[in-house]
């Protein structure tokens, strides 16, 4: 097994009171932002991510190590 680093984010990381259990892992911050934007549109009916929400999302992205 080898270890690989990923970026990780969940809705609860951005809004703990929101009740959404969505979590995603990706290789880059950009990929996380794209996946979060897709999730926001499909699940939370957001037409766009406002700048203040994008800043909260970026600040909440964590780097995790996964054994692959």
Backbone as XML, in Angstrom:
<?xml version="1.0"?>
<chain id="A" units="angstrom">
  <residue number="1" name="UNK">
    <atom name="N" x="0.829" y="-1.194" z="0.000"/>
    <atom name="CA" x="0.000" y="0.000" z="0.000"/>
    <atom name="C" x="0.866" y="1.246" z="0.000"/>
  </residue>
  <residue number="2" name="UNK">
    <atom name="N" x="0.368" y="2.257" z="-0.654"/>
    <atom name="CA" x="1.063" y="3.535" z="-0.613"/>
    <atom name="C" x="0.078" y="4.621" z="-0.182"/>
  </residue>
  <residue number="3" name="UNK">
    <atom name="N" x="0.614" y="5.716" z="0.293"/>
    <atom name="CA" x="-0.221" y="6.822" z="0.756"/>
    <atom name="C" x="-0.308" y="7.885" z="-0.330"/>
  </residue>
  <residue number="4" name="UNK">
    <atom name="N" x="-1.478" y="8.467" z="-0.455"/>
    <atom name="CA" x="-1.690" y="9.533" z="-1.421"/>
    <atom name="C" x="-2.481" y="10.642" z="-0.739"/>
  </residue>
  <residue number="5" name="UNK">
    <atom name="N" x="-2.136" y="11.878" z="-1.064"/>
    <atom name="CA" x="-2.852" y="13.002" z="-0.470"/>
    <atom name="C" x="-3.968" y="13.475" z="-1.382"/>
  </residue>
  <residue number="6" name="UNK">
    <atom name="N" x="-5.094" y="13.768" z="-0.771"/>
    <atom name="CA" x="-6.262" y="14.292" z="-1.461"/>
    <atom name="C" x="-6.773" y="15.518" z="-0.742"/>
  </residue>
  <residue number="7" name="UNK">
    <atom name="N" x="-7.596" y="16.262" z="-1.422"/>
    <atom name="CA" x="-8.341" y="17.355" z="-0.822"/>
    <atom name="C" x="-9.702" y="16.792" z="-0.425"/>
  </residue>
  <residue number="8" name="UNK">
    <atom name="N" x="-10.274" y="17.266" z="0.679"/>
    <atom name="CA" x="-11.546" y="16.748" z="1.167"/>
    <atom name="C" x="-12.408" y="17.896" z="1.652"/>
  </residue>
  <residue number="9" name="UNK">
    <atom name="N" x="-13.702" y="17.786" z="1.378"/>
    <atom name="CA" x="-14.644" y="18.801" z="1.854"/>
    <atom name="C" x="-16.021" y="18.174" z="1.987"/>
  </residue>
  <residue number="10" name="UNK">
    <atom name="N" x="-16.731" y="18.609" z="3.009"/>
    <atom name="CA" x="-18.115" y="18.191" z="3.200"/>
    <atom name="C" x="-18.984" y="19.397" z="3.490"/>
  </residue>
  <residue number="11" name="UNK">
    <atom name="N" x="-20.253" y="19.281" z="3.199"/>
    <atom name="CA" x="-21.185" y="20.380" z="3.499"/>
    <atom name="C" x="-21.135" y="20.744" z="4.980"/>
  </residue>
  <residue number="12" name="UNK">
    <atom name="N" x="-21.003" y="19.741" z="5.841"/>
    <atom name="CA" x="-20.957" y="20.005" z="7.283"/>
    <atom name="C" x="-19.718" y="20.815" z="7.677"/>
  </residue>
  <residue number="13" name="UNK">
    <atom name="N" x="-18.658" y="20.763" z="6.862"/>
    <atom name="CA" x="-17.465" y="21.574" z="7.123"/>
    <atom name="C" x="-17.751" y="23.054" z="6.876"/>
  </residue>
  <residue number="14" name="UNK">
    <atom name="N" x="-18.663" y="23.325" z="5.963"/>
    <atom name="CA" x="-18.999" y="24.703" z="5.597"/>
    <atom name="C" x="-20.153" y="25.219" z="6.446"/>
  </residue>
  <residue number="15" name="UNK">
    <atom name="N" x="-21.169" y="24.369" z="6.659"/>
    <atom name="CA" x="-22.349" y="24.754" z="7.428"/>
    <atom name="C" x="-22.767" y="23.593" z="8.328"/>
  </residue>
  <residue number="16" name="UNK">
    <atom name="N" x="-22.192" y="23.530" z="9.545"/>
    <atom name="CA" x="-22.475" y="22.402" z="10.441"/>
    <atom name="C" x="-23.956" y="22.257" z="10.797"/>
  </residue>
  <residue number="17" name="UNK">
    <atom name="N" x="-24.715" y="23.315" z="10.734"/>
    <atom name="CA" x="-26.136" y="23.268" z="11.084"/>
    <atom name="C" x="-27.018" y="22.917" z="9.886"/>
  </residue>
  <residue number="18" name="UNK">
    <atom name="N" x="-26.430" y="22.808" z="8.703"/>
    <atom name="CA" x="-27.190" y="22.587" z="7.489"/>
    <atom name="C" x="-27.794" y="21.200" z="7.345"/>
  </residue>
  <residue number="19" name="UNK">
    <atom name="N" x="-27.195" y="20.202" z="7.977"/>
    <atom name="CA" x="-27.743" y="18.859" z="7.944"/>
    <atom name="C" x="-27.445" y="18.057" z="6.695"/>
  </residue>
  <residue number="20" name="UNK">
    <atom name="N" x="-26.618" y="18.558" z="5.797"/>
    <atom name="CA" x="-26.294" y="17.832" z="4.572"/>
    <atom name="C" x="-25.000" y="17.026" z="4.796"/>
  </residue>
  <residue number="21" name="UNK">
    <atom name="N" x="-25.050" y="15.729" z="4.539"/>
    <atom name="CA" x="-23.911" y="14.842" z="4.791"/>
    <atom name="C" x="-23.001" y="14.662" z="3.577"/>
  </residue>
  <residue number="22" name="UNK">
    <atom name="N" x="-23.169" y="15.473" z="2.532"/>
    <atom name="CA" x="-22.337" y="15.372" z="1.336"/>
    <atom name="C" x="-20.868" y="15.558" z="1.687"/>
  </residue>
  <residue number="23" name="UNK">
    <atom name="N" x="-20.017" y="14.655" z="1.168"/>
    <atom name="CA" x="-18.565" y="14.785" z="1.287"/>
    <atom name="C" x="-17.942" y="14.384" z="-0.029"/>
  </residue>
  <residue number="24" name="UNK">
    <atom name="N" x="-16.825" y="15.016" z="-0.341"/>
    <atom name="CA" x="-16.142" y="14.718" z="-1.592"/>
    <atom name="C" x="-14.634" y="14.775" z="-1.370"/>
  </residue>
  <residue number="25" name="UNK">
    <atom name="N" x="-13.925" y="13.924" z="-2.120"/>
    <atom name="CA" x="-12.458" y="13.953" z="-2.161"/>
    <atom name="C" x="-12.032" y="14.130" z="-3.593"/>
  </residue>
  <residue number="26" name="UNK">
    <atom name="N" x="-10.972" y="14.905" z="-3.794"/>
    <atom name="CA" x="-10.436" y="15.121" z="-5.132"/>
    <atom name="C" x="-8.951" y="15.420" z="-5.011"/>
  </residue>
  <residue number="27" name="UNK">
    <atom name="N" x="-8.279" y="15.460" z="-6.152"/>
    <atom name="CA" x="-6.832" y="15.693" z="-6.139"/>
    <atom name="C" x="-6.457" y="17.162" z="-6.024"/>
  </residue>
  <residue number="28" name="UNK">
    <atom name="N" x="-7.351" y="18.069" z="-6.466"/>
    <atom name="CA" x="-7.008" y="19.496" z="-6.448"/>
    <atom name="C" x="-8.135" y="20.329" z="-5.853"/>
  </residue>
  <residue number="29" name="UNK">
    <atom name="N" x="-7.785" y="21.532" z="-5.404"/>
    <atom name="CA" x="-8.794" y="22.477" z="-4.918"/>
    <atom name="C" x="-9.784" y="22.812" z="-6.025"/>
  </residue>
  <residue number="30" name="UNK">
    <atom name="N" x="-9.298" y="22.976" z="-7.243"/>
    <atom name="CA" x="-10.160" y="23.303" z="-8.369"/>
    <atom name="C" x="-11.202" y="22.236" z="-8.628"/>
  </residue>
  <residue number="31" name="UNK">
    <atom name="N" x="-10.785" y="20.980" z="-8.520"/>
    <atom name="CA" x="-11.725" y="19.873" z="-8.720"/>
    <atom name="C" x="-12.760" y="19.845" z="-7.602"/>
  </residue>
  <residue number="32" name="UNK">
    <atom name="N" x="-12.324" y="20.112" z="-6.372"/>
    <atom name="CA" x="-13.263" y="20.195" z="-5.243"/>
    <atom name="C" x="-14.289" y="21.287" z="-5.513"/>
  </residue>
  <residue number="33" name="UNK">
    <atom name="N" x="-13.828" y="22.458" z="-5.943"/>
    <atom name="CA" x="-14.741" y="23.580" z="-6.180"/>
    <atom name="C" x="-15.756" y="23.233" z="-7.274"/>
  </residue>
  <residue number="34" name="UNK">
    <atom name="N" x="-15.330" y="22.550" z="-8.303"/>
    <atom name="CA" x="-16.245" y="22.156" z="-9.384"/>
    <atom name="C" x="-17.293" y="21.180" z="-8.872"/>
  </residue>
  <residue number="35" name="UNK">
    <atom name="N" x="-16.851" y="20.187" z="-8.103"/>
    <atom name="CA" x="-17.777" y="19.196" z="-7.564"/>
    <atom name="C" x="-18.754" y="19.820" z="-6.573"/>
  </residue>
  <residue number="36" name="UNK">
    <atom name="N" x="-18.261" y="20.747" z="-5.762"/>
    <atom name="CA" x="-19.125" y="21.441" z="-4.797"/>
    <atom name="C" x="-20.147" y="22.307" z="-5.533"/>
  </residue>
  <residue number="37" name="UNK">
    <atom name="N" x="-19.711" y="22.978" z="-6.591"/>
    <atom name="CA" x="-20.645" y="23.801" z="-7.373"/>
    <atom name="C" x="-21.737" y="22.922" z="-7.986"/>
  </residue>
  <residue number="38" name="UNK">
    <atom name="N" x="-21.364" y="21.766" z="-8.518"/>
    <atom name="CA" x="-22.351" y="20.836" z="-9.075"/>
    <atom name="C" x="-23.328" y="20.375" z="-7.998"/>
  </residue>
  <residue number="39" name="UNK">
    <atom name="N" x="-22.806" y="20.040" z="-6.835"/>
    <atom name="CA" x="-23.650" y="19.613" z="-5.710"/>
    <atom name="C" x="-24.595" y="20.733" z="-5.285"/>
  </residue>
  <residue number="40" name="UNK">
    <atom name="N" x="-24.070" y="21.941" z="-5.176"/>
    <atom name="CA" x="-24.894" y="23.087" z="-4.787"/>
    <atom name="C" x="-26.048" y="23.316" z="-5.747"/>
  </residue>
  <residue number="41" name="UNK">
    <atom name="N" x="-25.779" y="23.166" z="-7.023"/>
    <atom name="CA" x="-26.829" y="23.353" z="-8.037"/>
    <atom name="C" x="-27.877" y="22.245" z="-7.969"/>
  </residue>
  <residue number="42" name="UNK">
    <atom name="N" x="-27.423" y="20.995" z="-7.892"/>
    <atom name="CA" x="-28.351" y="19.868" z="-7.961"/>
    <atom name="C" x="-29.129" y="19.667" z="-6.661"/>
  </residue>
  <residue number="43" name="UNK">
    <atom name="N" x="-28.469" y="19.793" z="-5.527"/>
    <atom name="CA" x="-29.109" y="19.454" z="-4.255"/>
    <atom name="C" x="-29.676" y="20.676" z="-3.538"/>
  </residue>
  <residue number="44" name="UNK">
    <atom name="N" x="-28.919" y="21.770" z="-3.556"/>
    <atom name="CA" x="-29.319" y="22.951" z="-2.789"/>
    <atom name="C" x="-29.965" y="24.023" z="-3.661"/>
  </residue>
  <residue number="45" name="UNK">
    <atom name="N" x="-30.156" y="23.705" z="-4.948"/>
    <atom name="CA" x="-30.838" y="24.604" z="-5.896"/>
    <atom name="C" x="-30.173" y="25.981" z="-6.007"/>
  </residue>
  <residue number="46" name="UNK">
    <atom name="N" x="-28.844" y="26.011" z="-5.880"/>
    <atom name="CA" x="-28.091" y="27.261" z="-6.019"/>
    <atom name="C" x="-27.779" y="27.459" z="-7.508"/>
  </residue>
  <residue number="47" name="UNK">
    <atom name="N" x="-28.069" y="28.637" z="-8.038"/>
    <atom name="CA" x="-27.749" y="28.905" z="-9.437"/>
    <atom name="C" x="-26.287" y="29.297" z="-9.600"/>
  </residue>
  <residue number="48" name="UNK">
    <atom name="N" x="-25.705" y="29.826" z="-8.540"/>
    <atom name="CA" x="-24.287" y="30.202" z="-8.526"/>
    <atom name="C" x="-23.816" y="30.195" z="-7.073"/>
  </residue>
  <residue number="49" name="UNK">
    <atom name="N" x="-22.520" y="30.066" z="-6.881"/>
    <atom name="CA" x="-21.970" y="30.135" z="-5.528"/>
    <atom name="C" x="-21.534" y="31.581" z="-5.282"/>
  </residue>
  <residue number="50" name="UNK">
    <atom name="N" x="-22.172" y="32.259" z="-4.323"/>
    <atom name="CA" x="-21.790" y="33.640" z="-4.025"/>
    <atom name="C" x="-20.333" y="33.709" z="-3.537"/>
  </residue>
  <residue number="51" name="UNK">
    <atom name="N" x="-19.655" y="34.835" z="-3.765"/>
    <atom name="CA" x="-18.242" y="34.958" z="-3.373"/>
    <atom name="C" x="-17.981" y="34.643" z="-1.900"/>
  </residue>
  <residue number="52" name="UNK">
    <atom name="N" x="-18.883" y="35.057" z="-1.011"/>
    <atom name="CA" x="-18.658" y="34.781" z="0.418"/>
    <atom name="C" x="-18.761" y="33.285" z="0.716"/>
  </residue>
  <residue number="53" name="UNK">
    <atom name="N" x="-19.635" y="32.581" z="0.007"/>
    <atom name="CA" x="-19.747" y="31.134" z="0.175"/>
    <atom name="C" x="-18.520" y="30.442" z="-0.424"/>
  </residue>
  <residue number="54" name="UNK">
    <atom name="N" x="-18.055" y="30.900" z="-1.569"/>
    <atom name="CA" x="-16.854" y="30.329" z="-2.184"/>
    <atom name="C" x="-15.658" y="30.478" z="-1.245"/>
  </residue>
  <residue number="55" name="UNK">
    <atom name="N" x="-15.557" y="31.618" z="-0.561"/>
    <atom name="CA" x="-14.458" y="31.842" z="0.384"/>
    <atom name="C" x="-14.561" y="30.865" z="1.560"/>
  </residue>
  <residue number="56" name="UNK">
    <atom name="N" x="-15.784" y="30.631" z="2.064"/>
    <atom name="CA" x="-15.980" y="29.668" z="3.156"/>
    <atom name="C" x="-15.611" y="28.258" z="2.704"/>
  </residue>
  <residue number="57" name="UNK">
    <atom name="N" x="-15.992" y="27.917" z="1.485"/>
    <atom name="CA" x="-15.686" y="26.592" z="0.950"/>
    <atom name="C" x="-14.174" y="26.414" z="0.840"/>
  </residue>
  <residue number="58" name="UNK">
    <atom name="N" x="-13.497" y="27.379" z="0.241"/>
    <atom name="CA" x="-12.041" y="27.291" z="0.077"/>
    <atom name="C" x="-11.340" y="27.165" z="1.419"/>
  </residue>
  <residue number="59" name="UNK">
    <atom name="N" x="-11.810" y="27.922" z="2.426"/>
    <atom name="CA" x="-11.195" y="27.882" z="3.756"/>
    <atom name="C" x="-11.418" y="26.540" z="4.450"/>
  </residue>
  <residue number="60" name="UNK">
    <atom name="N" x="-12.480" y="25.822" z="4.090"/>
    <atom name="CA" x="-12.823" y="24.567" z="4.751"/>
    <atom name="C" x="-12.178" y="23.335" z="4.104"/>
  </residue>
  <residue number="61" name="UNK">
    <atom name="N" x="-11.553" y="23.484" z="2.944"/>
    <atom name="CA" x="-10.924" y="22.344" z="2.263"/>
    <atom name="C" x="-9.742" y="21.846" z="3.100"/>
  </residue>
  <residue number="62" name="UNK">
    <atom name="N" x="-9.723" y="20.540" z="3.333"/>
    <atom name="CA" x="-8.650" y="19.928" z="4.113"/>
    <atom name="C" x="-7.838" y="18.993" z="3.218"/>
  </residue>
  <residue number="63" name="UNK">
    <atom name="N" x="-6.582" y="18.800" z="3.561"/>
    <atom name="CA" x="-5.755" y="17.810" z="2.886"/>
    <atom name="C" x="-5.729" y="16.574" z="3.760"/>
  </residue>
  <residue number="64" name="UNK">
    <atom name="N" x="-6.055" y="15.421" z="3.192"/>
    <atom name="CA" x="-6.061" y="14.157" z="3.933"/>
    <atom name="C" x="-5.166" y="13.151" z="3.221"/>
  </residue>
  <residue number="65" name="UNK">
    <atom name="N" x="-4.623" y="12.228" z="3.986"/>
    <atom name="CA" x="-3.802" y="11.168" z="3.430"/>
    <atom name="C" x="-4.612" y="9.885" z="3.417"/>
  </residue>
  <residue number="66" name="UNK">
    <atom name="N" x="-4.627" y="9.220" z="2.270"/>
    <atom name="CA" x="-5.401" y="7.989" z="2.089"/>
    <atom name="C" x="-4.446" y="6.892" z="1.636"/>
  </residue>
  <residue number="67" name="UNK">
    <atom name="N" x="-4.588" y="5.714" z="2.226"/>
    <atom name="CA" x="-3.811" y="4.566" z="1.784"/>
    <atom name="C" x="-4.479" y="3.948" z="0.571"/>
  </residue>
  <residue number="68" name="UNK">
    <atom name="N" x="-3.730" y="3.843" z="-0.521"/>
    <atom name="CA" x="-4.278" y="3.282" z="-1.755"/>
    <atom name="C" x="-3.526" y="2.043" z="-2.174"/>
  </residue>
</chain>
